[in-house]
Amino acid sequence: MSNSFLNDGILLLSMPGPSRDPSYYIHDGNTVLLVENTLFKVHRSVLTKDKSAFETMFQLPGETDSARSESSMTVAQEGESDDNPIKLQGDTADEFRALMWALYSLPHELTIAMTAEADCTQLANLVRITHKYQFRNIMTWALSALHHYYARPGALDDILTATPSSSITAGGLPTASSSHPPTLIQLTELAALCERADLLECTLVRWKRLIGEGRDLVLAIVIGERFTLRPILGLAYHALMLRGKAAWDAEPSLTRAQRVRLLAGYYALSKLWDVLPSQPPPLTHSARCTSQQRCAKAWGALWRTVLETGTQVMPGLAREDVLGKIMLAESMMKALVEREIPSQGFLDGMPHCRESALVATTVRMREIKESLADYFSVDF
């Protein structure tokens, strides 16, 4: 028993105590906060800027006046000393340091955030903590800076999709690896949870490229489902579906529900292909069209021929790859209309509606692409 107490005491003595932050332990500050194992001493008036949550926090009633007066001789109030700091839970020192940078920096020091030399790690940390503590104006500014940084050509080319230590949790903003540049997952979460459409669009472009390369499909599905990102969700499910069941079985992180959706998509898209050639999309006839009935008949024959010819041109396309087939059909229709390939008489019956045929094909392709996620639903 005595050895156990002795060992515990030695362990406590060997554990380093909190250290003062070299930049934001301000000696004339009036509030001490502990974040992780770092002490910050700052001005309470600065923390309450922008109608932040700290303003409400500092207004919360504490001890009664009598209790406070009885204890004031022996115990410092929370936040008045290093020995009794306000403890912030769930934040990192890097995140709080980023907040202090935004609150204390001079204007010329902040302008660098809108240049290519901006610290994207610092900006991501700033977005996380301002979102949590409701510094709304600062958060908006930080999101604009983050978008400006990643909207540059090639800025997302080398971004990691995820880090080995990061994970997708059930809720909240990501806090993993706050000392490293944000991953694509973390950047997408920041944009989605802060409802920043322009930054989110930047991340979706990168996700689509990864999906087109067949990379990180399961991660795209998970993040797509979590934030209802339909533009990548359908594409990711479609790409993984085309790999076949053996590939699904090789993905241990796929849930049972996701595997069911893959099967649902396979059958729904196979059924769609069975009827698609016989269902040409609506055609808007030209004002010069002299016989809409004859034109509509020619359009139906052209639609079927283009779809079926595509499967002959690329026999490797799977039956359920409706997206690939309709995209190929659009390319063939464009080549026919622009006379890049001989029409072999297929356009003779609709001499004034050729461009309308291309438009109708493009619209149908976009409809299928945009509704792709719906096919991977058990309710479809």
C-alpha positions, 0 to 999 in steps of 0.5 A: 500500500505504501509503495503504491502511494509512493509511486503515485507521488513520484508520478505526480512529481514527474508530470510537468505542470502548465507552462505560460504561453510565450506570446499570450501570457500578458502580464497586465491581463486580468484573466488566466485560462488553461488550454490543454497544458498551456496558461494564457493570461489575457484581457477579459474585455478582449475575450468579450468582443464580437458578442462572443460566448465568453461575454455570457460566460463571464456574466453567469452567476457564481458563488453567492456574495456571502460565500464569495466574501467568506472565501475571498481571504483564502481562495482566488476566484476562478481565472484570477491566478495560475493556480485557479485558471478558467479551464477550457475543455475540448480546445487545443492550445493552437486553436486558442493561440489562433484566436488570440492572434486574431484579437490582438494583432495589428491590421497590417499583421492580419493582411497576410491572411489574404495572401498566398503566404497565409498560415492555413493551419492557423486559419483553420484553427481560428475557424474552429474556435470562433465557431465554437465560441460564436465570434461571428464576425471573426469567423466570417473573416477567417472563412473568407481568408481560408477560401481565398487561400484554397481558391488559388489554382493548385492549392488543393492538389497536395492536400491530404484527404485524412491523417492516420490519427484523424477520424470522422466523429458523430458530430462537432468540428474536427480538432485532430492535428490542430498543429498541422495543415487541415485535411480535406475531410476537416476542410469540408467539415468546416465549410459545411458546418459553418455553411460557407458555400464558396469554400465548400465548393472548393472542397467538392471539386477536389472530392470529385477529382479523387472520385474520378481517380477512384481514390478515397471512395469510402471516405467520400461516401461517409463525408457525403452522407454526414453532410448530405453532399449529394454532388459527391455522394452519388458519384462515390457510390456509383464509382464503388458500385462499378468495382463490384462486390469483391471490392465492397467486401474488401472495404471493412469500414463500409457499414451494412446500410452502405452495402445495402445501398450499393446493392439498391443502386446496382438494381435501380440503375440496371432497371433504368438502363432497360427502359432508357433507350425507349424513353427519349427526353422531351425535345423542344422543337425549333420554330422552323420545324415543319413536322413535329410528328416526323421530327419526334419519331426521328428523335426517338430513333436517334436517341435509341441508336446513339445509346445502343451504339455507345455500348458497341463502341465501348463494350467494356461499359457495365450494364449498370453504368448508366452515367458512363453510357449517357455521358458517351451518348452526349459526346456522340450526339455532339459529334453528330450535330457538329458533323464531326462524324457522319450522321448516316441519315439519322438526322435527316428527319429532324433538319432544324432540331439537331441542336435541340437534340443535343440540348435534350441529351445534355439535360438528361445527362445532368438529370441522371448525374444530379439524381445519382444519389437517389438510386442508392437509396432503399426507398428508391 
